[in-house]
Amino acid sequence: MYHIAQVNMAYALAPLGDPRLAAFAAQLDQIYAFAEASPGFIWRLKAEDLSSFSRDLLTDERLFATISVWSSIEALRAFTYRGEHVQIMRRRREWFVPLKGAYIALWWVPAGHTPDLDEVKERMDYLRLHGPTPFAFSFSQTFPAPITGGDKAESIGSVSINE
């Protein structure tokens, strides 16, 4: 069985403690609680868990990354584009600089696996360099979970979804 991992990158106009991000910062705990209560949510990287991850990837205090694992693409999509989270998405230009290239990467992970920052960086870099593939993709072009047979995993086809 596979779950979907995701990273969502954003580059803030200022560090989190800056008054320009006050409205965003005030909503973080609420939006995290909403995510954790959402159907299909499995795991997310929390600030207190960072000691077990590669800190050298976190060199810019204006760079934000949310990393999570969900039971399905549909569950992740429902959280991302519906409900309370969509209110934050609508206001993102107030707080974040538009990024060039991919800022969301999705990939399949075996059930029980939680990605570390090195894995996240590898997937995002791959998507930016090669575009959507079964190794790393986006909501606009998804790939089905691998089909396991013996000791090899295969992915079949791709699905294009228009947002």
N, C-alpha and C positions, 0 to 999 in steps of 0.2 A: 504494500500500500504506500502511496505517495501523498505528500501534502505540498502546498505551494508556499514557497518562501518569497519575500519581497523586500526590496529596499526602496525607499523614497528619499531622494536627496533634495535639499533646498539650501540656498545661500541667502542668509538674512541680510537686511540692510544695515544691521548693527548687531553687536553682541546681545545675548538674551537679556541681560540686565538693563539695557538701554531703554529709556522711556518710549522710544518709537516702537518697541516691541511689547509694551506693557499689555495691550489688549490681547495679543497673541499668547503671551506667557500666562496670563490670567485664565486662559481656557485649556491649558495643557492637561492638567489633572483630570478635568471633566472629559476631555476627548479620549484620553487613555482609558478612563473607566468605561466609557461608551464602547471602545474597541474591545476591551476585555469581556464585556457583557454581550457582545455581538455573537450571533450564531456562527459557528465555524472558526472562531478565534481559538488558537492553540497556544501561542507564545509570542512575546515581544522582548526585545533587548531593553532592559531598564538601566538607568544611569548607575545604580548601585552594583550592577553586574559587570561593569566595564573593566574591573580589575582582572577578570579572567580572559579578557580580550586584548588584542594588540593595540596598545595605546599610541604607537607611533603613527597610526593612520589618522589620529584625531589632532591634527596640527593647527587647525584654524577654528577659532571659537565661533565664527559666523556660519560655519558649515554644519547643517543639521542632517541627520540621517535617522529615519525610523526603519527598524528592521523587525519583521514579524513573520510568523508562520500561520497559515490558515488551512482549513480542511479542504478547500476547493477554490478555484478561481471565482466561481459564482459568489461564494461567501465573502471573499475579499472585495469583489466588485460592489456588492451590496453595501458593505461598510463604507467603501471609498466614495461612492457616488450617490448615496442616499443618506437620509437621517442627519444627525448632528454634524458629522464630519464634512458634509458638503457645504455647510455654512462657513467653515474654515477655508475650504477650497475656494470659495467665491471671493474671499478677502485676501488671498495669498499675495496679490500684487502690492498690497499695503505694507507687507512685511518682508517680502523676499524679492531678490533680483532674479529675473528670468534666466534660466540656465540654457546654454547652447547644448544641443544634443539630448540624449536620453537622460532623464532624471528619475525614472522608475524602472527597475529591473525585476523580473519575475523568473523563477526557476523551480523545478520540481526537486524535492528532497525526500529521502525515505522517512516514513513515519518515525517520530522520535528524535530526528536529527534537528539540531538548532545551529544555524550558520554562525560562523565567527566573522570578524571584520575582514580577515584576509580573504575568505571566501566571497564575501559581499563585494569587496574591491575587485576581485577577479571577474565576477559576473558582470558588474557594471562596466568595467573596462572592456570586456569582451563584446558586450552589447553595443557600446559606443564605436568600437572598431569594426565589427562585422555585421551589425544590424541584427534583427531578430532571428534566432535559431533555437533549436531545442535546448541549447546550453544556457541561453539567457534571452528573454523576450519581454514584450510589453503587453498592455491590454489591447492595443490595436492589432497585434498579431500574436495569438497564443498558440501553444503546442500542447497536445495531449500528454498526460502523464506517461512515463515509460511503461512498457509492457515487460514484465520480468519473466524470463524463461531460463531456468538453470542459473548459470553465473553471469549471464549477459543481460543488459537492458537495451531495449530498442524503443524508439519513438516512431509513431506513424503519423504522417501527414501534418498539416497545419490548418488552423482555423483563423480566418480573418474576420474581425469583428469591427463594425463601424460604430464609433461612439457618437 
